Amino acid sequence: MTSTAAPFPKRLKLERYILEFVLLTLCIVLALTAPGFFSTRNLLNVMRNVALQGVIAFGMTTVIISGEIDLSVGSAVAFSGCVAAWLTRALVATGIGASVAAIASIASVVVIGASIGVFTAFMRNRFSVPTFITTLALMTILSGAANLITGGFPITSFPDWFNFFGGGFVLGIPVPALVFLATFFIMQFVMQSTNFGRAVYATGGNAEAARLNGINVRKVKYAVIGLTGAFAAVTGIMVSSQIMSGTPTVAEGWELQIISAVIIGGTSLFGGEGRIWGTFVGVVFLGVIINGMTLLNISQYWQLVVRGLLILTAIFVNNLQLLRRA
């Protein structure tokens, strides 16, 4: 009897390391041309910046591998920060200490974020509404809700220690970067070494075949989309911690930047294929190139053009690889 191969990604080939080579080359070029690129201050700044979107990108990778997509994560970040600030202020008004109120708000916001993702999965599983449609609607709803909660102005209600989550350091490393690295290692293990990771790949590759093989496809989608909602909430807390307020205008356009990093990292928009490591490199690559262009005083409009060209190139290369394996 011949054994059936597990639906994990195929063994990595040399062509899959193209992005890593390009990133290394880019860093060398920027070190020679961009003033202060390799300074400690700049590298720490890059780490902090890529971490905020990177945490969500790992969740988005699992969503896209499973054959779905989430366009609401940017609005979810802003909404989460605003809810945390509003809840903290409301609890403090009842006589609860600011620290206790902030901790309760953080826990509540993570649950709310996960619940938003679960709602998206429910609409997909129960009513067959594409996640593209549901999250497109949620993107607008959450943005509007964030403005309603705050009245369109930042809410400053956090205790001083709250700044640690977004602006603090541990052994000289920004806390968001540590969260980013911890999330990477956990998600890398989950997707490469667990039955759940196998189920995610199988669901995105062929949902019906996965169902016939005993995989609960609906539960997989609840899990990955709910997890991404929770990651967006955690990022919302870190962002509001950096600016010490709940602000409804933060993270605008993040959903496209996050999806860009995932695609550049090699995850197929058709589902069933992708790597957490690839997303890690994709996030860092985008962060480095944006930082480099800023240091070189390249116009923000040209930065948008370059970013768009990178996405097109990544999709083109991805499709070529799919055709070769077909």
N, C-alpha and C positions, 0 to 999 in steps of 0.2 A: 504493500500500500504506500502510495506516495504521500508525503506530508504536504499540507497546505501552508503556503507562506503567510506569515502574519502581515496585516495591512499597515505595517509601519513604512516610512519612506525608504526608498531603495538606498543602497550603500552610496555614500557620498562619492562623487567623481570630482576630478580636478576642476572641471568647468564650474562647479558649484562654489569654488573659492575665488571666482573672478572679483566679486564685490570686496572681499577682504584685501585682495591685491590692490584694487583701485583705492581703497581707503588708506592703505599704507602709503601708496604713492602720493595721494592727496596730502597726507600729513607731512611728508617730506617736502613737498613743494611749498606748502604753507609755512613750514618752519623756515624756509629760505626766503620767502617773499612777504609774508604777513608779519608786521611788527608786533612782537609780544605774544605770538601764537602759542609758543611753548613755555610761557611764563606760568608759574604756579597759580596765580590769580585767575588767568584766563582758562586754564584747564579745569580748575574747580568750578568756574562759571559754566563751562560747557557741560560738565558732569551734572550739575544741578539742573540745567535747562533740559537736557535730554532725558533726565530721570522722570520729569513730570509727565511727559507724553509717553515715555517708554513703558511705564507701569501699565498704562491702558493698552498700549500696543501688544503686550503679551496676551492680554485677554482677547483683543481683537483678532489676533492670530488664530486662536482656537475657534472663534466665531466664523471666520472666513474659511478655515479648514473644514468646518462642519457644513459649509455650503450656505451660510447666511452672512449678513452684514449689519453693522450698527452705525447709523449716522447721527445718533443723539448724544454721543459721548462728550462733545465739546460743551453743549448746553447743560449736560448733566454735571460737569465740573463746576460751572458757574452756579447752577441751582443748588448743588450740595454745599458749597461755601456759604451761600446766602441763607440756606436753611439752618446751617450750623450757627451762624451769627445771630439769626433771629431767635432760634431756640435758646441760645445762651442768654440773650437779653431777656426773653420772656421768663426763663427760670429764675434768673437773678431778681427779677421784679417780684417774684413770689417769696423771696427771702432766702433762697438757696444760695450758698457761696458760689462765687464766680468759677472757682476751680471745679467744683462738683458739677456745676451747670455745663461747663465746657466739655467735661468727660462724658456726661450723659448725652450731650448734643452730638459728639463724635460718634458714639455707638449708634445713636438713632439714625444719623445720616448714612452710615454704612448699610444699615438694614434697609433704609429707603432706597438707596442706590441699587442694591440687589433686587429689591422688589420691582423697581422700574424695568430691570432686565427680565425678570420673571414675567411681567405683564407682556412684554414684547414676545417672549417665547409662547405665552398662552395664546396670544392672537394668531401666532403662526401655527401652533399645534391644533387649536380648537376650531379656528375659523379659516385656516389656510391663507391668512393675510401675509403677504411677503414682508419679511423684516425690513426691507428697504422702505416700504410704504409706512409701516408703523413707526419706525425710528425717524423717518422724515417728518412725520406729524409731531412726534415727541420732541424733536429738535426745536420746533417753534413753540410748542406748549411749555416746555421747561424754561425756555428763554423768557417767555411772557410771565410765567409764574415767578421766576427770579426777580423780575422787575416789579411785579405786584407785591411780593414780600418785602422788598426794600424800598418801594416807592421810587425806584430809579436812582437811589443814592446809596453809597456804601454804608453798611452797618458796622460800627466799631464797638464790639462788646466783649472781646476776648481778654482773658488775663495775660499778663506779660509772658508767662512761661509758655503760652501757646505758640509763640514764635519759634520754639525749638523744632517743631515738626517740619517747617519749611525753610527756616533760616539758621538752624543749629548745626553744630559739627560734632562728630565723634572721632577722636584720633585724627583730627584735621580733615576728615572727609565729610561733605555735606550730608545731612540726614536723608534728604530725598534720594541721593545717589546710593546710599546704603539700602534703602527700601527698594530701589530699582534693581540692585544686584541680588538682594534676597528673593525678590519676585522672579527674577530670571532663573536662578538655580532651582527654585521650587517648581516653576512651570516647565523647565527643561526636564526635570526628573519625571514629572507627571506625564508629559507628552511622549517621552521616550521609554519609560520603564514601567508603566502601569496599564492595567486593562482599560481604564478610563481613556487614556491617551489613544489606545488602539481603537476604541469605540468612536472617538471623535474623527479619526482618519477614515474609518470605515463608513461612518455616516455621511461624510462629505464626498467620499468616492462613489458610493452607490447606496443611497438610503434604503431602498427596497431590499437589496441584497443583505445589508446589515440587519434589517428587521428579520429577515428569514433566517439569519444566523443567530438569532436570540438577543440582539442588541436592542435596548429600549431607546429608539431614536428620539422620542419626545423628551425623555429625561436628559439625554445628552444635550439637547438644545436648551432646555431649561437651565442646565448647569453652566454651559459656556456663556450664554447671554446674561444670565444672572451674575456670574462671576465678573464679567466685564463691567456691568453696572456697579458692582461693589468696588472694583478698581477705579472707576471714574469718581466715585464718592471719596475714596482715599486720596486721590489726586486733588480733588476739590478742597479737601481739608489742608493738604500741603500748600496749595496755592493761596488759600485764605490765610494760612499761617504766615506766609512770606509777607503779605501786604497788611496783615493784622486787621482784616475786614472781610465781610461778605459783599462782593461786588458783582453785579449782574452782567458786566461787560467783559469779564475775563474769559479766556479760552475760546474766543470767537474764531471759527475756522479750524479748530484743532482736529475735528473729525477727519477732514481731508488730509491733514498733515500726518495723522496717525496711520490712516489707511495707506498713504503713500509709503511710509516707512515699512509697513508690512509687505506691500507689493515689491518694493525695492529689495527687501530681504528674501524674496523668492517664493512667497506664498501665492498659490494660484487662486485667482478670483473665481474659478470654477469649482473650488473646493477639493478636498481630498489630499492636498499636498501643501507642505509648508514646514518651516523649522523655527523653533523658538530662537535658536542661535542666529538664524538668518535675520530675524526681526531685530535682535540685539544689534547686529552689525548695521542693519538698515537705519535704525534709530540714531546710532552714533554717527553714521555716514552723513545723514541729513543735518545733524547738529553741527558737525565739523564743517561741512561746506557752507552752511548759513553763517557760522561764526567767522569762517575765513573770509567770506565775501564782505561781511560787515567790517572786519579789520582792514580790508583792502579798499574800503569806502565805495563799494559797488552799489549802485542804485537799488533800492528796494524793489523797483519794478523789474529790473533785470534778475533779481533774486527769484521773483515769481516765475519768470520765463524759464530760468534754469531748473527750478523745481519741477515745473510741468514737463520739460524735456526729459528729466530724469525718470519721471513716472512712465512716459511713453516708451523710453528705452528699456526700462525694467519689464514692462508688459511684453514688448517685442521679444526680448531675450527669453522670457518665461514661456511664451508661445512657441518659440523655436525649439526649446528643450522638450516641450510636450509633443511636438511633431516628431522629434527624433525618437522618442520612446514609444510612439504609436506604432 
